[in-house]
Amino acid sequence: MTSMMLTPWWRHRRPAAATAGGATGSVAPTAILDWRHERVQRLLADARSTASQAGDHPLLLAAHRLISDRVHAVYALDDAQSASRTLARRRGSCSQRLAVLEAVARAAGIPTRVRGLLIDGSFWYPRFPRLRRLVPDTVVLAWPEFRLGREWVGVSELYAPLGALGRANPAGFTNTGSQTLFEALASTAVDWDGSTCGADGCSSFDLSAVVRRDLGRFNSRDELFAAHGQTLCPPARIAGGMVLGRRSAA
């Protein structure tokens, strides 16, 4: 990984169009990405002090590791919860923790946007083998992308290209056991597009089968949820949160 840190792998690709998918990204604070809050600012300062070297990419990796250490993984349901609130509670879902990472990025001047994915509820069946009837049919997922230099880099590839991550951990992400989607980013491929498929077929880390629909790209997760709503209606989120909000996901 050290060599990638010195020369980020995406620097060798052709620059992506800034307006791909209709979203140019932003560093502006939002209701969810409230990066001006002192809790987010403290996390940014800590990430800068622990990053392996200067630069946006090492900063994001350091922030990801800090969030993983400090914010306990639970099955929270409110995707519109602010990043500062998640940090205050010291627990959050994968979606809420990804929002914290985006907030830190924007606080550091790194533009972010999200890709909206409609994921089949069956993807979460392994987590709830006895509660499958309570799992929604589909889940709206906000998958972050970060503007690093002239490239948009998806959160799946912050640590390395998908192919390299897949070779390092051929088992892929199964959504079972102690590893959550947020932690998996550091060690295995999370491939929503089947881009790791080749002439010899698709790999165990190809998750394209659970993607019902690509909703496109949005300047923020706030815009995505405003356009497509959250997975559950407010009463269901409140009731579900009371049951699952403190249940460990790790």
C-alpha positions in Angstrom: 0.0 0.0 0.0 2.9 2.4 0.6 3.7 2.7 -3.1 0.1 3.6 -3.8 0.2 6.3 -1.2 3.2 7.8 -2.9 1.7 7.6 -6.4 -2.0 7.1 -6.2 -3.1 4.5 -8.7 -5.9 6.7 -10.2 -3.3 9.3 -11.4 -2.5 6.9 -14.3 -6.1 6.9 -15.6 -7.7 9.3 -18.0 -9.2 12.2 -16.0 -13.0 11.8 -15.4 -15.4 14.5 -16.5 -16.3 16.6 -13.5 -19.9 16.6 -14.5 -20.3 12.9 -15.0 -23.8 11.8 -13.9 -24.9 15.5 -13.7 -23.3 16.1 -10.3 -20.2 18.3 -10.0 -19.7 17.7 -6.3 -19.3 20.3 -3.6 -17.5 21.2 -0.4 -20.5 23.1 1.0 -21.9 22.1 4.4 -25.3 20.5 4.4 -27.8 19.4 7.1 -26.2 15.9 7.1 -22.6 17.0 6.2 -22.4 19.7 8.9 -18.6 19.9 8.7 -18.4 23.3 10.5 -19.4 21.6 13.7 -16.6 21.4 16.3 -16.8 17.5 16.5 -16.1 17.2 12.8 -13.4 19.8 13.0 -11.7 17.8 15.9 -11.9 14.6 13.8 -10.3 16.4 10.9 -7.5 17.7 13.1 -6.9 14.2 14.5 -6.9 12.7 10.9 -4.3 15.2 9.8 -2.1 14.4 12.8 -2.3 10.6 12.3 -2.1 10.6 8.4 1.0 8.8 7.1 1.9 11.8 5.0 0.5 15.1 3.7 -2.2 15.0 1.0 -5.9 14.4 0.5 -5.6 10.7 0.0 -3.7 9.9 3.2 -6.0 12.2 5.1 -9.1 10.2 4.0 -7.5 6.9 4.9 -6.6 8.2 8.3 -10.2 9.6 8.8 -11.7 6.3 7.8 -9.6 4.4 10.3 -10.4 6.9 13.1 -14.2 6.6 12.4 -14.0 2.8 12.4 -12.2 3.0 15.8 -14.4 5.7 17.4 -17.9 5.1 16.0 -19.3 1.7 16.9 -21.2 -0.1 14.2 -24.9 -0.5 14.9 -28.1 -0.9 12.8 -29.3 2.7 13.0 -31.9 3.7 10.4 -31.9 7.4 10.1 -29.8 8.2 7.0 -30.5 11.9 7.5 -28.7 12.1 10.8 -26.0 14.7 10.9 -22.4 13.8 11.0 -21.9 15.7 14.2 -24.8 13.8 15.8 -23.2 10.5 14.8 -19.9 11.5 16.4 -21.7 12.6 19.6 -23.5 9.3 19.9 -20.3 7.3 19.1 -22.3 4.8 17.2 -23.8 4.6 13.8 -24.8 2.6 10.7 -22.5 2.2 7.8 -24.4 4.9 6.0 -24.1 7.3 8.9 -20.3 6.6 9.3 -19.8 7.1 5.5 -21.5 10.5 6.0 -19.0 11.4 8.7 -16.2 10.5 6.2 -17.7 12.8 3.6 -18.1 15.6 6.2 -14.4 15.3 7.1 -13.5 15.4 3.4 -15.5 18.6 2.8 -14.0 20.2 5.9 -10.6 19.5 4.3 -11.7 21.1 1.1 -12.1 17.8 -0.8 -15.3 17.9 -3.0 -17.6 15.0 -2.5 -20.8 13.6 -4.2 -22.7 10.4 -3.9 -23.9 7.7 -6.2 -27.4 6.6 -5.4 -28.0 2.8 -5.5 -31.2 0.9 -4.9 -30.1 -2.3 -3.2 -32.2 -5.5 -2.9 -33.2 -6.1 0.7 -31.9 -9.7 0.4 -28.4 -8.3 0.6 -29.1 -7.8 4.4 -30.7 -11.2 5.0 -27.5 -12.8 6.4 -27.5 -10.1 9.1 -31.1 -10.8 10.1 -31.7 -14.6 9.5 -34.8 -14.6 11.8 -36.1 -11.1 10.9 -36.2 -11.3 7.1 -39.8 -10.2 7.0 -38.8 -7.0 8.6 -36.1 -6.2 6.0 -37.3 -3.7 3.4 -37.7 -4.9 -0.2 -35.2 -2.3 -1.3 -32.7 0.0 0.4 -31.5 3.4 -0.8 -27.8 3.5 -0.5 -25.6 6.7 -0.8 -22.2 5.6 -2.0 -19.6 8.4 -1.7 -17.1 9.6 -4.3 -14.2 12.0 -3.6 -12.6 14.5 -6.0 -8.8 13.7 -5.7 -6.8 15.8 -8.0 -8.6 15.6 -11.4 -10.3 12.2 -10.6 -13.5 11.2 -9.0 -12.6 8.2 -6.8 -15.3 6.0 -5.3 -15.1 5.0 -1.7 -14.7 1.4 -2.8 -11.3 2.2 -4.2 -9.8 4.5 -1.6 -7.4 1.9 -0.4 -6.6 0.2 -3.8 -8.2 -0.7 -7.1 -10.9 -3.3 -6.8 -8.9 -5.9 -8.5 -6.0 -5.6 -6.1 -8.4 -5.7 -3.1 -10.0 -8.8 -4.5 -6.7 -10.6 -4.9 -5.8 -9.7 -1.3 -9.1 -11.0 0.0 -10.7 -13.4 -2.5 -13.6 -14.3 -0.2 -15.1 -10.8 -0.8 -17.7 -9.1 1.3 -20.5 -11.4 2.3 -22.3 -9.2 4.7 -21.9 -11.7 7.5 -19.8 -11.9 10.6 -18.1 -9.1 12.4 -17.0 -7.1 9.3 -19.4 -4.4 8.2 -19.6 -2.7 4.8 -17.7 0.4 6.2 -14.8 -1.7 7.5 -14.7 -3.9 4.4 -13.5 -1.0 2.3 -10.0 -1.3 3.7 -9.5 -4.9 3.0 -11.7 -6.3 0.2 -13.4 -5.3 -3.0 -16.9 -3.9 -2.8 -18.0 -4.1 -6.5 -21.5 -2.9 -7.2 -21.0 -2.9 -11.0 -19.5 -6.3 -11.7 -16.4 -4.5 -13.0 -14.2 -7.3 -11.6 -15.9 -9.8 -13.9 -13.7 -11.2 -16.7 -13.5 -14.0 -19.3 -13.4 -16.6 -16.5 -16.6 -15.3 -15.0 -17.5 -13.2 -12.0 -15.7 -13.1 -8.7 -17.1 -13.6 -5.2 -16.9 -9.9 -4.6 -19.2 -9.0 -7.5 -22.3 -7.4 -5.8 -24.0 -6.3 -9.0 -26.7 -8.9 -8.7 -28.2 -7.0 -5.7 -28.3 -3.6 -7.4 -31.9 -3.1 -8.5 -31.3 0.3 -10.0 -28.6 3.0 -10.4 -30.2 6.3 -9.3 -27.4 8.4 -10.6 -25.1 10.9 -8.9 -26.0 13.7 -6.6 -24.1 16.6 -5.2 -24.8 15.4 -1.7 -26.6 12.6 0.1 -29.1 15.3 1.2 -30.1 15.7 -2.4 -30.3 12.0 -3.0 -32.7 11.4 0.0 -34.7 14.5 -1.0 -35.2 13.1 -4.4 -35.8 9.4 -3.5 -36.6 9.4 0.2 -35.1 7.2 2.8 -35.6 3.5 2.9 -38.3 3.6 5.7 -41.0 6.2 6.5 -40.5 8.2 9.7 -42.7 6.1 12.0 -40.9 2.9 10.8 -37.5 4.5 11.3 -38.4 5.5 14.9 -39.8 2.1 15.8 -37.0 0.2 14.1 -34.4 2.5 15.6 -35.7 1.7 19.1 -35.2 -2.0 18.4 -32.0 -2.0 16.4 -30.3 1.3 17.2 -28.2 -0.2 19.9 -27.7 -3.6 18.4 -24.1 -4.1 17.4 -23.4 -4.7 13.7 -19.8 -5.9 14.3 
